[in-house]
C-alpha cells in the first residue's frame, strides 16, 4: 500500500514538501451543474433575480474561490495562479446551468483543487442568489475533466463517466 503523504512518521498531519519538484505548467478543468426549476432558469437568463446578475456574481465568486483555495483546504499549497476561466452554459431539459472552470499555474503542484473550488463556489453563489425563488435547486456532478502537468501526467476523463 502506498504511504500517506499528508502525515509524518508520527501520524501527525503535514503539508507535502514540494521543494525539490520542478515547476511546470499545470492545468485543470472541472465541471459541475446546478439543476433548478425552469422558471428559475428563465429568471436568471432574463436578469430578474432580485440579488442581481447571477452569472457575473457567480463568475467573480468562482475566481475568488480558486484564488483562496489554500485558505480553506488545509493541505493545499498557495499557488501562483496565472489563469482562471469560468464558463456557464444552460439547458432546459432538465433546467440547469453547467459550470466549467479552467485553472492554470506555473507551479510545483497541481491546480485541481483550485478548479474544484471555483466550480463549487460558483454553484453555491448561484444557489444563494436564487434560493428565495427555488429551494429545490441541486448542485451535482462536480468532477475533474482534464489535468495536465506534473509527474502524474495528462488525465482526460472519458465522456461516459
N, C-alpha and C positions, 0 to 999 in steps of 0.2 A: 504494500500500500504506500502511496506517495505521502511524504511528510506534510503536515500542515505548515503553510508559510507564514501565517499570521500569529504564531505562538512561538515563544522562545523555549529553550531547553527545560525550563521550569513550568511550562504550560501557561505562562502569562501572555496576554495579548501584546503584539508588537506590529509596527508598520514594516513592511518588507523593505529591505535595503536594496535600492536600485543604483547605488553609487557607481558600481563597476559596469553597468549596462551602457550601451551606446544609444545616443539619441537618434531616433529615426522618425520619419513622418508616420504618424498614427492617425487612423481614421475609423470612425464607427458610424453606422447607420442603424437607427432604431425606429420602429413604428408602433403605433397603438391607435385605438379607436375609442370614441365615446358615442354610445348609442342613446338615442333620445326620441321623444315624440316628434312626429312630423311637423306639428305646429311650432315646436321649439326651434327646430332647424330653420323653418321659414322665418321666424322672428329674428334669428341670428343673421340670416342672409339679407333680410330687409333692414337690418340695423335698428330693430325695435326693442332690443333688450335695454331696460332702464339703466343698467350699470355702464353702458357704453358699447363701443366697438369691440365685440368679443374676440375677433381674430387678432386685432392689433394688441390688445392687452395680453392675450394668451401667448402671442409671439414674444413679446418683451419678457413675460414671466418665464417662458421656456429658456430663453437666452440667459436670464439671470440665474435660473436654476442650474444650468450647466456650469456657469462660472463659479457657483458656490457649492458644487458637489462635495468638495473636500471638507466643507464645514458641516455637512450633515451625514456623510458616510464615514465612520470613524477611521478606517484604514486606507482611505483614498489619499493619494498624493496631490498637493496643489500643482496644477499643470499650466504651462504657458499656452493656453488655447489660442489658435490662430484663426479659426473659422467656426462659426455656428450658424447653420441654416435650418430654419424650421418652415415646413410647408404644410398647408392644410388642403384637404380635398373633401368632398362630401358626396353622399348619395341618399336616395330616398327609400330604397328597399333593401334593408331597413334604413330608416332615417339615422344617419350617423355622420360624424366628422372623423376622418382619418388624419392622423398627425405623423409627420416624418421628420426626424432630426438627423442632421449630418454634422458631426463634430470632427475637427482636425486639430492636431498639435504636433509640433516637433519636440518629442519628449522621450523619456526612458521607460515609460509605461503607457498602457493603452488608454483610450478615451471612451470605452464602452459605458462606464458608469455615468459619465457626463452626458452622453446621448440618452441613456435611460432616464436620467433626471430631467433632461429637457422635455422629453415627451410626457413624463409623469406630471411635471409641474404645469405644462401647457394644458393637459387634460383636466387637472384639478382646478385650474383657473376657469376653464370653460364651465365646469360644474358649478363653481362658486358664483359665477356671473349669471347663471341660468337657473339655479336651484329654486328661485321664487316662483318660476312658472313650470318646473318639471323636476320633481324629486325622484322620479324613476330612472333618471339617467344612469348609465352603466359604463364605467371605464373598463376596457377589455383589450386583450390581445397584444399587450406590450411585449415586444420581442426584438432581439438583435437580428437584423437582416444581413449585415455585412460588417466585417472588421478587417483592416489592413495594417500591416506594420508589425515589427517586433519578431521575437523568436518563434512565436506560435504560428506565424504566417498569415495567410489570407483565408478567411472564412466567408462563405456565402451560403445563406440559408436556402435550401431547396424550396421551391414555390409551394409544394404540397403541405409544408408544415407551418 
